[in-house]
């Protein structure tokens, strides 16, 4: 009478290795899908913030100043050009999909009440957007960007030139690089154009303050 033989240790090891490959292959798409969902959620929130900025401008005839603290989300009398999103002033959420507070950059001429039409229509803000290759989306002489709202993304820190307090910001696709983290890019941002801002102010009946 023959006895049933069980799996040998070698056979069990081979099975476990095969299962590991299968599970690993399944986990990669799930990981990518989760990243994309978080990016989409953050982009949707940024659009809500942009609409809230337009509403604030219609009511106050200016854009809000950045908040020095993300905890209270309130602007102060001293208006810095860059800081945290004044979420409490706008009535929007303060965090991105990774639970990092949003950052906010605005030029001084757009925070004055009433808006100084000479500064706005003659000089431009100077804020510029480019991709990682260095191609600019905005004019160098007369930028139409009034404000920038951005998320530090999954890694919770600014990537590339977004870490530098200047007038150039990077807008590009998501790049994950575990082998060379310095080459990764996961910042998510949007901006409010001057044309969109002016159109909302005129539609709301603020044209007496504009040319």
Backbone torsions as a table, in degrees:
resi	resn	phi	psi	omega
1	UNK	NA	127.3	-177.7
2	UNK	-85.4	140.7	176.9
3	UNK	-93.3	141.6	176.2
4	UNK	-71.6	127.1	179.6
5	UNK	-91.5	139.2	175.0
6	UNK	-84.3	179.9	177.5
7	UNK	-67.6	139.2	172.8
8	UNK	-78.8	166.5	179.2
9	UNK	-61.4	-37.0	180.0
10	UNK	-65.9	-43.6	179.8
11	UNK	-63.7	-41.3	178.7
12	UNK	-64.5	-38.5	179.3
13	UNK	-65.4	-41.0	178.8
14	UNK	-63.2	-43.3	178.5
15	UNK	-60.8	-44.2	-180.0
16	UNK	-64.1	-38.6	178.5
17	UNK	-64.1	-44.6	179.0
18	UNK	-61.9	-44.1	177.8
19	UNK	-62.1	-36.7	178.6
20	UNK	-63.3	-42.3	177.7
21	UNK	-63.2	-42.2	-179.2
22	UNK	-63.6	-47.0	-178.7
23	UNK	-65.5	-38.2	178.5
24	UNK	-63.6	-40.3	178.2
25	UNK	-65.8	-31.2	178.1
26	UNK	-76.0	-35.0	-175.8
27	UNK	-69.4	-33.1	-177.8
28	UNK	-61.1	-49.7	177.1
29	UNK	-62.3	-37.4	178.5
30	UNK	-63.8	-39.5	178.5
31	UNK	-64.0	-44.9	179.4
32	UNK	-65.2	-39.3	179.9
33	UNK	-64.2	-40.5	179.3
34	UNK	-65.5	-41.6	177.3
35	UNK	-59.4	-44.2	-179.0
36	UNK	-64.7	-37.6	178.1
37	UNK	-63.8	-41.1	179.3
38	UNK	-67.8	-38.4	177.1
39	UNK	-64.3	-43.9	179.7
40	UNK	-62.7	-41.7	178.0
41	UNK	-62.2	-42.1	180.0
42	UNK	-66.3	-42.2	178.3
43	UNK	-62.6	-39.3	177.9
44	UNK	-63.8	-41.7	177.9
45	UNK	-64.5	-39.7	178.4
46	UNK	-61.8	-37.2	177.0
47	UNK	-66.7	-37.5	175.9
48	UNK	-63.1	-41.0	178.5
49	UNK	-62.9	-43.6	-179.8
50	UNK	-59.9	-43.3	177.9
51	UNK	-64.4	-37.0	178.0
52	UNK	-66.3	-37.2	176.2
53	UNK	-62.3	-40.9	178.4
54	UNK	-65.0	-40.5	177.2
55	UNK	-64.2	-41.5	177.2
56	UNK	-60.7	-42.8	-178.7
57	UNK	-64.5	-39.0	179.1
58	UNK	-63.2	-40.8	-178.2
59	UNK	-75.2	-41.0	-171.2
60	UNK	-107.1	-3.4	-178.6
61	UNK	57.0	35.5	176.8
62	UNK	-169.5	169.2	172.8
63	UNK	-96.5	152.8	-179.5
64	UNK	-73.6	157.3	174.1
65	UNK	-82.0	156.4	175.4
66	UNK	-63.0	153.6	176.8
67	UNK	-90.3	133.4	177.7
68	UNK	-70.2	-19.4	-179.7
69	UNK	-133.4	134.7	178.2
70	UNK	-78.0	-14.8	-176.3
71	UNK	-70.2	-44.0	179.0
72	UNK	-97.2	-22.8	176.0
73	UNK	63.6	32.4	-177.7
74	UNK	-114.9	140.2	175.2
75	UNK	-76.8	161.0	-179.8
76	UNK	-120.7	169.8	179.8
77	UNK	-62.9	-35.5	175.2
78	UNK	-84.2	114.8	-171.6
79	UNK	-97.5	103.1	172.9
80	UNK	-79.5	154.5	-177.9
81	UNK	-75.9	-30.5	-178.7
82	UNK	-134.8	142.6	179.0
83	UNK	-177.6	-150.8	178.4
84	UNK	-85.5	157.4	176.8
85	UNK	-63.8	129.8	176.9
86	UNK	-77.1	68.6	-171.8
87	UNK	-63.1	-34.4	179.8
88	UNK	-68.5	-36.1	177.1
89	UNK	-67.0	-33.0	-175.1
90	UNK	-93.5	-20.1	-177.6
91	UNK	74.5	38.7	-180.0
92	UNK	-126.7	173.4	177.9
93	UNK	-70.3	152.7	-177.6
94	UNK	-100.0	-14.2	-173.4
95	UNK	-114.0	151.6	171.8
96	UNK	-85.4	-172.9	-176.7
97	UNK	-68.8	-13.3	179.1
98	UNK	-102.9	11.8	179.1
99	UNK	67.0	27.6	173.0
100	UNK	-100.0	140.4	179.9
101	UNK	-69.0	143.8	177.8
102	UNK	-72.3	147.9	173.7
103	UNK	-104.3	158.8	-174.4
104	UNK	-146.1	132.4	178.2
105	UNK	-127.9	130.4	179.0
106	UNK	-143.1	146.6	177.1
107	UNK	-85.2	149.8	-172.3
108	UNK	-57.5	-38.7	-175.3
109	UNK	-64.0	-20.1	-179.7
110	UNK	-92.4	-4.7	178.2
111	UNK	-101.6	-2.5	-179.6
112	UNK	-82.0	146.2	179.0
113	UNK	-124.6	116.2	0.8
114	UNK	-77.8	164.4	178.5
115	UNK	-59.9	134.6	179.8
116	UNK	-82.8	103.5	-174.1
117	UNK	-65.4	-29.3	179.4
118	UNK	-66.1	-45.1	178.4
119	UNK	-64.2	-40.8	-174.2
120	UNK	-69.6	-44.5	-171.4
121	UNK	-96.8	-9.1	-179.5
122	UNK	-105.0	-46.9	-172.9
123	UNK	-94.6	-32.9	-172.3
124	UNK	76.5	164.4	-173.4
125	UNK	-82.1	-29.4	-176.7
126	UNK	88.1	-12.3	176.6
127	UNK	-67.5	135.1	-176.6
128	UNK	-133.3	149.9	179.8
129	UNK	-120.9	134.6	176.0
130	UNK	-140.8	166.5	173.6
131	UNK	-91.1	-177.8	-175.2
132	UNK	-70.9	-19.9	178.9
133	UNK	-83.4	-7.5	178.5
134	UNK	98.3	6.7	178.3
135	UNK	-83.6	122.5	-177.6
136	UNK	-85.6	142.6	175.9
137	UNK	-96.2	-10.0	-173.7
138	UNK	-127.2	154.0	-178.5
139	UNK	-67.8	146.8	179.4
140	UNK	-81.9	-28.2	-173.8
141	UNK	-91.0	-27.5	-174.2
142	UNK	-149.2	70.4	-175.8
143	UNK	-64.3	136.3	178.5
144	UNK	-94.4	11.8	-179.4
145	UNK	-88.7	125.1	179.6
146	UNK	-98.1	-36.7	-177.3
147	UNK	-153.6	153.9	179.7
148	UNK	-129.3	132.5	175.4
149	UNK	-119.4	130.1	-175.6
150	UNK	-147.0	157.1	178.4
151	UNK	-113.9	141.9	177.0
152	UNK	-77.0	-4.1	174.7
153	UNK	75.7	-162.5	-172.9
154	UNK	-60.7	-39.9	-175.8
155	UNK	-81.2	-6.1	174.4
156	UNK	71.4	16.4	178.6
157	UNK	-142.1	157.6	-179.3
158	UNK	-70.9	138.4	177.8
159	UNK	-104.5	150.5	176.7
160	UNK	52.5	-137.9	-176.0
161	UNK	-72.4	-8.4	177.8
162	UNK	-67.1	-11.2	176.9
163	UNK	-85.8	-10.0	-177.0
164	UNK	-100.6	133.4	-179.5
165	UNK	-80.2	74.7	175.1
166	UNK	-130.5	-162.9	-175.4
167	UNK	-100.7	10.3	-179.0
168	UNK	-112.1	127.6	-179.9
169	UNK	-125.4	150.1	-175.7
170	UNK	-101.6	127.4	175.8
171	UNK	-123.5	115.2	-176.3
172	UNK	-157.5	177.4	-179.1
173	UNK	-77.3	165.7	-179.2
174	UNK	-71.8	128.6	178.3
175	UNK	-132.0	118.3	177.5
176	UNK	-107.2	129.6	-178.4
177	UNK	-142.4	94.5	-177.8
178	UNK	-70.7	-31.1	-179.0
179	UNK	-72.7	-36.5	179.2
180	UNK	-130.4	81.3	-176.0
181	UNK	-56.2	-29.0	-178.8
182	UNK	-66.9	-17.3	178.8
183	UNK	-95.7	-2.7	178.1
184	UNK	-74.4	156.7	177.9
185	UNK	-149.4	122.3	179.7
186	UNK	-139.8	13.8	175.9
187	UNK	-65.3	143.1	178.8
188	UNK	-125.2	126.0	-178.2
189	UNK	-143.8	162.6	171.6
190	UNK	-143.5	167.4	-179.9
191	UNK	-141.3	157.4	178.4
192	UNK	-104.1	122.0	-178.0
193	UNK	-84.0	155.6	178.2
194	UNK	-62.8	-40.7	-178.8
195	UNK	-62.7	-41.1	177.7
196	UNK	-64.5	-43.7	179.7
197	UNK	-61.4	-48.6	-178.4
198	UNK	-64.9	-37.9	179.1
199	UNK	-61.8	-41.9	179.1
200	UNK	-67.5	-37.9	179.8
201	UNK	-67.4	-40.9	179.2
202	UNK	-67.9	-42.8	178.9
203	UNK	-61.7	-34.4	-179.6
204	UNK	-80.4	-3.8	178.1
205	UNK	92.3	22.4	178.0
206	UNK	-97.2	19.9	-173.0
207	UNK	-68.6	-15.9	179.5
208	UNK	-66.4	-21.9	178.7
209	UNK	-92.8	1.7	-177.9
210	UNK	-118.7	162.6	179.4
211	UNK	-64.6	NA	NA
